[in-house]
Amino acid sequence: LHMAMIQYKMGQLFTLTIETLEKFKNNPRKSLEAYIKLPFQFAQSDEEFLAIWTAFYHLITVNSSIAHFNSTVQKNGHDRIMNIIRSILVEEKLKLLDSESLEDLAHQFHGTIIGYLMMASTHSQKNFTKWQKLALQNIFKNLA
C-alpha cells in the first residue's frame, strides 16, 4: 500500500515535471528555475503529496522495495538536472564541465532541492516560498 501511494504521488510530480520542462524547453535557465520551484509548489498545494513525500524519505531507510524505487527516482532527477545544466552551459557559452564535475554539480543541486524541501516540509510555519527562494539562490549562485 505504501508503494502504491508513493508511486501515484511521485507519478503526479513526474507528469507535472515533464509538462513544466516542456513549457521552457527553449530556455534552459527558466527550465531549471521551474524544475526547482515545482516540488515546493506541489508540496504546498497538495497536503497528501507532502505527507507521502516526507514518509517516502523515511521508508527508503527501512524498506528495500521503496529504496529501489527511490534509486530510480533519484537517477531520473539527477539525469534531468545534468541535462539542464549542460544546456545552460552550452547556451550561455559558459565553461563546459568535465563529466565528473557535472555529475557533482547535479548531485549538489538535487541535494539542495531535496534538503530545502524537507526543511520547508518539517518547519513549523511550512513557508515553502522562503525555502524555495533559498534553494534558487543557492543553486543559481553556482551557475554564475
C-alpha positions as CSV (number, residue, x, y, z in Angstrom):
1,L,0.0,0.0,0.0
2,H,2.8,2.4,0.8
3,M,4.4,1.7,-2.5
4,A,1.2,2.3,-4.4
5,M,0.6,5.7,-2.7
6,I,4.2,6.7,-3.3
7,Q,4.2,5.7,-7.0
8,Y,0.9,7.5,-7.5
9,K,2.0,10.8,-6.0
10,M,5.5,10.6,-7.4
11,G,3.9,9.9,-10.8
12,Q,1.8,13.1,-10.5
13,L,5.0,15.0,-9.7
14,F,6.8,13.4,-12.7
15,T,3.9,14.3,-15.0
16,L,4.0,17.9,-13.8
17,T,7.7,18.0,-14.2
18,I,7.6,16.9,-17.8
19,E,4.8,19.4,-18.6
20,T,6.8,22.2,-16.9
21,L,10.0,21.4,-18.6
22,E,8.2,21.2,-22.0
23,K,7.0,24.8,-21.4
24,F,10.5,26.1,-21.0
25,K,12.4,23.7,-23.4
26,N,13.9,26.6,-25.3
27,N,15.2,28.4,-22.2
28,P,17.3,26.1,-20.0
29,R,17.8,28.6,-17.2
30,K,14.0,29.0,-17.0
31,S,13.7,25.2,-17.1
32,L,16.0,24.8,-14.1
33,E,14.1,27.6,-12.2
34,A,10.8,25.9,-12.9
35,Y,12.2,22.5,-12.0
36,I,13.4,23.8,-8.7
37,K,10.1,25.6,-7.9
38,L,7.8,22.7,-8.9
39,P,8.2,20.4,-5.9
40,F,7.8,23.3,-3.5
41,Q,4.7,24.4,-5.2
42,F,3.3,20.9,-5.4
43,A,4.0,20.2,-1.7
44,Q,2.4,23.5,-0.7
45,S,-0.7,22.9,-2.8
46,D,-1.2,19.1,-2.1
47,E,-1.0,18.1,1.6
48,E,-1.4,14.4,0.6
49,F,1.8,14.7,-1.6
50,L,3.6,16.4,1.3
51,A,2.7,13.6,3.7
52,I,3.6,10.9,1.3
53,W,6.8,12.6,0.2
54,T,8.1,13.0,3.8
55,A,7.1,9.4,4.6
56,F,8.9,8.3,1.4
57,Y,12.2,9.6,2.7
58,H,11.8,7.7,5.9
59,L,10.6,4.5,4.3
60,I,13.6,4.3,1.9
61,T,15.7,3.6,5.0
62,V,13.6,0.6,6.1
63,N,12.0,-0.9,3.0
64,S,14.2,-2.3,0.2
65,S,11.4,-2.1,-2.5
66,I,10.9,1.6,-1.7
67,A,14.7,2.1,-1.6
68,H,14.9,0.6,-5.0
69,F,12.2,2.8,-6.3
70,N,14.0,5.8,-4.8
71,S,17.1,4.8,-6.7
72,T,15.2,5.1,-10.0
73,V,13.6,8.4,-9.0
74,Q,16.9,9.8,-7.9
75,K,18.7,8.7,-11.1
76,N,15.9,10.2,-13.3
77,G,16.1,13.5,-11.3
78,H,19.8,13.6,-11.4
79,D,20.0,12.9,-15.1
80,R,17.3,15.6,-15.8
81,I,19.3,18.2,-13.8
82,M,22.6,17.2,-15.5
83,N,20.9,17.8,-18.9
84,I,19.6,21.1,-17.9
85,I,22.9,22.3,-16.5
86,R,24.7,21.1,-19.7
87,S,22.1,23.0,-21.8
88,I,22.7,26.2,-19.7
89,L,26.4,26.0,-20.1
90,V,26.2,25.5,-23.9
91,E,23.5,28.1,-24.5
92,E,25.2,30.8,-22.4
93,K,28.7,29.8,-23.7
94,L,30.0,29.2,-20.2
95,K,32.9,26.9,-19.4
96,L,31.9,23.3,-20.0
97,L,32.5,20.9,-17.2
98,D,34.1,17.6,-17.3
99,S,31.7,14.7,-16.7
100,E,32.8,14.2,-13.0
101,S,32.3,17.9,-12.2
102,L,29.0,17.9,-14.0
103,E,27.9,14.9,-12.0
104,D,28.9,16.5,-8.8
105,L,27.1,19.7,-9.6
106,A,23.9,17.8,-10.4
107,H,24.2,15.9,-7.1
108,Q,24.7,19.2,-5.3
109,F,21.6,20.8,-7.0
110,H,19.5,17.7,-6.4
111,G,20.5,17.6,-2.8
112,T,19.8,21.2,-2.4
113,I,16.3,20.8,-3.7
114,I,15.5,17.8,-1.5
115,G,17.1,19.3,1.5
116,Y,15.3,22.6,1.3
117,L,12.0,20.9,0.5
118,M,12.5,18.7,3.6
119,M,13.2,21.8,5.7
120,A,10.1,23.5,4.3
121,S,8.1,20.4,5.0
122,T,9.1,20.0,8.6
123,H,9.4,23.6,9.6
124,S,6.5,24.6,11.9
125,Q,5.4,27.5,9.6
126,K,5.8,25.5,6.4
127,N,6.9,28.6,4.5
128,F,7.5,26.9,1.1
129,T,8.2,30.2,-0.6
130,K,11.0,31.1,1.7
131,W,12.7,27.7,1.3
132,Q,12.1,27.7,-2.4
133,K,13.8,31.1,-2.7
134,L,16.8,29.8,-0.7
135,A,17.1,26.8,-2.9
136,L,17.0,29.0,-6.0
137,Q,19.6,31.4,-4.6
138,N,21.9,28.5,-3.6
139,I,21.7,26.8,-6.9
140,F,21.9,29.8,-9.2
141,K,25.0,31.2,-7.4
142,N,26.8,28.1,-8.6
143,L,26.0,28.9,-12.2
144,A,27.2,32.5,-12.2
